[in-house]
């Protein structure tokens, strides 16, 4: 591997600094996740089975190969902002989602074993623009 300075790299490639992403709001992180999913709208993604039936600990550790959460974790920007892995619990923490919101995005009971990335992107976006009354009501009903 040949060492090159930043200026030399700029001459042959477009380099984007992660510093402009150093602080993102919850909404911006969720929006980025949706945009990542929309890059390949037909991509087949894995769903997580039965998240609503798992114990809280098992749910937090749940993951599926190639899930919508995996798409977020593949992004260097979201990882640099603190996304540690592609588990249910980590996505819930990082994106500041309630169980019912994340369940609506990744659980197989909505789509079966797989889903298209565009479907997942639409569900991710719904967490931003969702019905505020229903969100308020769901926050008061135990999962």
C-alpha positions as CSV (number, residue, x, y, z in Angstrom):
1,X,0.0,0.0,0.0
2,X,1.3,3.4,-1.0
3,X,1.1,6.2,1.5
4,X,-0.5,9.4,0.1
5,X,-1.2,12.8,1.7
6,X,-4.7,14.1,2.0
7,X,-4.0,16.6,-0.9
8,X,-2.9,13.7,-3.1
9,X,-6.0,11.8,-2.3
10,X,-8.2,14.8,-3.0
11,X,-6.7,14.8,-6.5
12,X,-7.9,11.3,-7.3
13,X,-11.0,10.9,-5.0
14,X,-13.7,12.8,-3.3
15,X,-13.1,12.7,0.4
16,X,-15.8,13.5,2.8
17,X,-15.0,14.4,6.4
18,X,-17.1,12.9,9.1
19,X,-16.8,16.0,11.2
20,X,-19.9,17.5,9.6
21,X,-21.8,14.6,11.1
22,X,-20.3,14.8,14.5
23,X,-23.6,15.9,16.0
24,X,-26.9,14.7,14.6
25,X,-30.3,14.9,16.2
26,X,-32.5,11.9,16.6
27,X,-34.5,12.9,13.6
28,X,-31.4,13.3,11.5
29,X,-30.1,9.9,12.5
30,X,-33.4,8.3,11.6
31,X,-33.6,10.2,8.3
32,X,-30.1,9.0,7.4
33,X,-31.2,5.4,8.2
34,X,-34.2,5.8,5.8
35,X,-31.9,7.2,3.1
36,X,-29.5,4.3,3.4
37,X,-32.4,1.9,3.0
38,X,-33.7,3.8,0.0
39,X,-30.3,3.5,-1.8
40,X,-31.2,-0.1,-2.8
41,X,-35.0,-0.2,-2.5
42,X,-35.4,-3.7,-3.8
43,X,-32.7,-5.2,-1.5
44,X,-34.1,-8.2,0.4
45,X,-33.6,-7.7,4.2
46,X,-34.1,-10.2,7.0
47,X,-36.7,-9.7,9.6
48,X,-36.3,-10.4,13.3
49,X,-38.7,-13.2,14.5
50,X,-41.1,-12.6,17.4
51,X,-39.6,-9.6,19.0
52,X,-42.8,-9.0,21.0
53,X,-42.6,-12.4,22.6
54,X,-38.9,-12.2,23.7
55,X,-37.8,-11.3,27.2
56,X,-36.4,-7.8,27.4
57,X,-32.8,-9.1,27.6
58,X,-33.3,-11.5,24.7
59,X,-35.0,-8.8,22.6
60,X,-32.1,-6.4,23.2
61,X,-29.7,-9.0,22.0
62,X,-31.8,-10.1,19.0
63,X,-30.4,-9.6,15.5
64,X,-30.9,-11.0,12.0
65,X,-28.3,-11.2,9.3
66,X,-28.9,-8.5,6.7
67,X,-31.7,-6.8,8.7
68,X,-32.7,-3.1,8.3
69,X,-30.6,-2.5,11.4
70,X,-27.6,-4.1,9.6
71,X,-28.0,-1.5,6.9
72,X,-27.6,1.2,9.5
73,X,-24.6,-0.5,11.1
74,X,-22.9,-0.8,7.7
75,X,-22.8,3.0,7.5
76,X,-19.5,4.5,8.7
77,X,-21.2,7.8,9.7
78,X,-23.7,6.1,12.0
79,X,-21.0,3.9,13.5
80,X,-18.8,7.0,14.1
81,X,-21.8,8.6,15.9
82,X,-21.9,5.7,18.2
83,X,-24.0,2.8,16.7
84,X,-22.1,-0.2,18.2
85,X,-23.7,-3.2,16.5
86,X,-26.8,-4.3,14.6
87,X,-28.8,-5.7,17.6
88,X,-32.3,-4.7,18.4
89,X,-31.3,-3.1,21.7
90,X,-28.6,-1.0,20.2
91,X,-30.9,0.3,17.5
92,X,-33.5,1.1,20.1
93,X,-30.9,3.0,22.1
94,X,-29.1,4.8,19.2
95,X,-32.2,5.9,17.3
96,X,-34.1,6.6,20.6
97,X,-37.1,4.4,19.6
98,X,-39.8,2.7,21.7
99,X,-40.2,-1.0,21.5
100,X,-43.4,-0.6,19.5
101,X,-41.7,1.6,17.0
102,X,-38.7,-0.7,16.4
103,X,-41.0,-3.7,16.4
104,X,-43.0,-2.1,13.5
105,X,-39.8,-1.8,11.5
106,X,-38.0,-5.1,12.0
107,X,-40.4,-7.8,13.2
108,X,-41.4,-10.6,10.9
109,X,-45.1,-10.5,12.0
110,X,-45.5,-7.6,9.6
111,X,-43.8,-9.0,6.6
112,X,-42.7,-12.6,7.1
113,X,-39.1,-13.6,7.0
114,X,-37.9,-11.0,4.6
115,X,-38.8,-7.5,3.5
116,X,-37.7,-5.0,0.8
117,X,-35.6,-2.1,1.8
118,X,-38.1,0.4,0.6
119,X,-40.8,-1.0,2.9
120,X,-38.4,-0.7,5.8
121,X,-37.5,2.8,4.8
122,X,-41.1,3.8,4.8
123,X,-41.5,2.3,8.3
124,X,-38.4,4.1,9.5
125,X,-39.7,7.4,8.2
126,X,-43.1,6.8,9.9
127,X,-41.3,7.0,13.3
128,X,-40.6,10.7,12.5
129,X,-43.9,11.7,11.0
130,X,-46.2,9.3,12.9
131,X,-49.5,10.1,14.5
132,X,-48.6,12.1,17.6
133,X,-51.7,11.0,19.5
134,X,-51.1,7.4,18.8
135,X,-47.5,7.7,19.9
136,X,-48.6,9.4,23.1
137,X,-51.1,6.7,23.8
138,X,-48.7,3.8,23.0
139,X,-46.1,5.4,25.3
140,X,-48.6,4.9,28.1
141,X,-49.5,1.3,27.3
142,X,-47.0,-1.3,28.5
143,X,-45.3,-3.2,25.7
